[in-house]
């Protein structure tokens, strides 16, 4: 297995607002998008920057929600002290701020030309996959499924079921090893997804 295909250990930071429901707290919204850090300290520093930044509104990349409560400096300090133990729950009236720094193992997005043996299509070879297509000139267009089947590769291109695609050697392939690959060819973008249960951990 190439190093580019392996999972690496990261620390993921979760921040979310909860609201009191009939059976305890329910999720109101997540504050930050998927956030990975190389060390626990970096994740805690990122949390500190967000919390001390004030409002703790939802990151615009995730959604438009505004924080239901502003944290006082004392609340900020208390929350960050709790978070250092790994998980924090700070009740604020009928709301609560939840924070967690969790250790995870993830693969990173890898980009390589089709001719490069580390391109992630090779990690999907022989696995059952879905092949989808989206036209480039129509950003509103839905992806359409072209085929499902076992991925086979040759120096000239790939095949899934009855669908064959010729890929020039310099075609850039991006994706997560054993999970997904995508590339642009002609007037469209192609996506391959491993069908669940077929990927190694």
C-alpha positions in Angstrom: 0.0 0.0 0.0 1.4 3.4 -1.0 1.8 5.9 1.9 -0.6 8.2 0.1 -3.3 5.6 0.5 -2.9 5.0 4.2 -5.0 6.3 7.0 -3.3 8.9 9.3 -4.1 9.8 12.8 -5.7 13.2 13.3 -7.6 15.1 15.9 -11.1 16.3 14.9 -12.7 19.3 16.5 -16.5 19.2 16.9 -18.4 22.2 18.2 -22.2 22.3 18.3 -25.2 24.1 19.8 -27.8 22.0 21.6 -31.3 22.9 22.6 -33.3 21.5 25.5 -35.9 19.0 24.3 -38.5 16.8 26.0 -35.9 14.0 26.6 -32.7 16.1 27.1 -30.6 18.0 24.7 -31.2 17.9 20.9 -28.8 19.1 18.2 -29.6 22.7 17.2 -26.7 23.0 14.6 -23.0 22.2 14.2 -20.8 25.3 14.4 -17.7 24.3 12.4 -17.2 22.1 9.3 -15.2 18.9 9.3 -11.9 20.1 10.9 -8.8 17.9 11.2 -5.6 18.8 13.0 -2.3 17.0 13.3 -2.1 17.4 17.1 -4.5 17.7 20.0 -2.9 21.0 20.9 -3.7 22.4 17.4 -7.3 21.3 17.8 -7.6 23.0 21.2 -6.0 26.2 19.8 -8.5 26.2 17.0 -11.3 25.8 19.5 -9.9 28.6 21.6 -9.8 30.9 18.6 -13.5 30.1 17.8 -14.7 30.4 21.3 -12.9 33.6 22.1 -13.9 35.0 18.7 -17.3 35.7 20.4 -20.5 34.7 18.7 -19.9 31.1 17.7 -22.3 31.4 14.7 -22.3 28.6 12.2 -19.5 28.6 9.8 -20.9 30.0 6.5 -19.5 26.9 4.6 -22.0 24.8 6.7 -25.0 27.0 7.1 -26.5 30.4 8.1 -27.4 29.8 11.8 -26.6 32.3 14.4 -25.5 31.4 18.0 -28.5 31.4 20.3 -26.4 32.8 23.2 -23.2 34.9 23.5 -20.6 33.4 25.8 -19.3 35.6 28.7 -15.5 35.6 29.2 -16.2 33.3 32.3 -18.3 30.9 30.1 -15.5 30.9 27.5 -12.9 30.0 30.1 -15.0 27.3 31.7 -15.8 25.7 28.3 -12.1 25.6 27.2 -11.1 24.1 30.6 -13.7 21.3 30.1 -12.7 20.8 26.5 -9.1 20.1 27.5 -10.3 16.8 29.1 -11.6 15.8 25.6 -15.3 16.7 25.8 -17.2 19.7 27.1 -20.9 20.4 27.7 -21.7 23.9 28.9 -25.4 24.5 29.8 -26.6 28.1 29.0 -30.3 28.6 29.9 -32.2 26.2 27.5 -29.2 25.9 25.3 -25.8 24.2 25.7 -22.5 24.3 23.8 -21.0 20.9 23.1 -17.4 20.5 22.2 -15.2 17.5 21.6 -11.7 16.8 20.4 -11.8 13.2 19.1 -8.9 11.1 17.8 -9.7 9.8 14.3 -8.0 7.9 11.5 -8.6 9.4 8.0 -7.2 9.2 4.5 -6.2 12.4 2.9 -7.3 13.6 -0.6 -4.6 12.5 -3.0 -4.1 13.9 -6.5 -2.0 12.2 -9.2 -2.1 11.8 -13.0 -3.7 8.6 -14.4 -0.2 7.2 -15.5 1.0 7.5 -11.8 0.7 4.1 -10.0 -0.3 6.0 -6.8 -3.5 7.5 -8.4 -6.4 6.3 -6.3 -8.2 4.5 -9.2 -5.6 1.7 -8.6 -6.8 1.3 -5.0 -10.4 0.7 -6.3 -9.3 -1.8 -9.0 -11.2 -5.0 -8.7 -13.7 -3.5 -6.2 -17.5 -3.0 -6.9 -18.0 0.7 -7.7 -20.6 3.1 -8.9 -19.7 5.4 -11.9 -21.4 8.7 -12.0 -21.2 11.6 -14.6 -22.0 15.3 -14.3 -21.7 17.7 -17.3 -19.3 20.6 -16.7 -21.4 23.2 -18.5 -24.4 22.7 -16.3 -23.7 23.2 -12.6 -27.3 22.6 -11.7 -27.4 19.2 -13.4 -27.9 16.1 -11.3 -25.2 13.4 -11.4 -26.3 10.5 -13.5 -25.3 6.9 -12.8 -23.6 5.4 -15.8 -22.7 2.0 -14.4 -22.2 -0.3 -11.3 -19.8 -3.1 -11.4 -16.2 -4.1 -10.8 -13.6 -1.6 -11.8 -11.0 -2.8 -14.3 -8.0 -0.7 -15.4 -5.7 -0.8 -18.4 -2.9 1.6 -19.5 -5.5 3.2 -21.8 -8.4 3.8 -19.4 -11.0 2.1 -17.2 -14.1 0.0 -17.5 -17.1 -0.4 -15.1 -19.6 -2.9 -16.4 -20.3 -2.2 -20.0 -18.9 1.4 -19.8 -15.4 2.0 -21.1 -13.6 5.3 -20.7 -10.3 6.2 -22.4 -8.1 8.3 -20.2 -5.1 10.3 -21.4 -2.0 9.5 -19.2 -1.9 13.1 -17.9 -5.5 13.1 -16.7 -5.5 14.3 -13.0 -7.3 11.8 -10.7 -8.2 13.0 -7.2 -9.9 11.1 -4.4 -9.6 9.1 -1.2 -7.9 5.6 -1.6 -10.4 2.7 -1.4 -13.3 5.1 -1.2 -13.7 7.4 -4.2 -12.0 8.9 -7.2 -13.0 11.7 -9.5 -11.6 13.3 -12.7 -12.5 15.6 -15.6 -12.7 14.2 -19.1 -14.0 16.1 -22.1 -17.2 17.9 -21.2 -17.8 16.2 -17.9 -16.7 15.2 -14.5 -16.7 11.5 -13.6 -17.0 10.1 -10.0 -16.3 6.5 -8.8 -17.5 5.5 -5.4 -16.7 2.1 -3.8 -19.9 0.4 -2.8 -20.2 0.1 1.0 -18.4 -2.8 2.7 -15.8 -3.2 -0.1 -13.1 -0.9 1.4 -10.4 -1.9 3.8 -10.2 0.0 7.1 
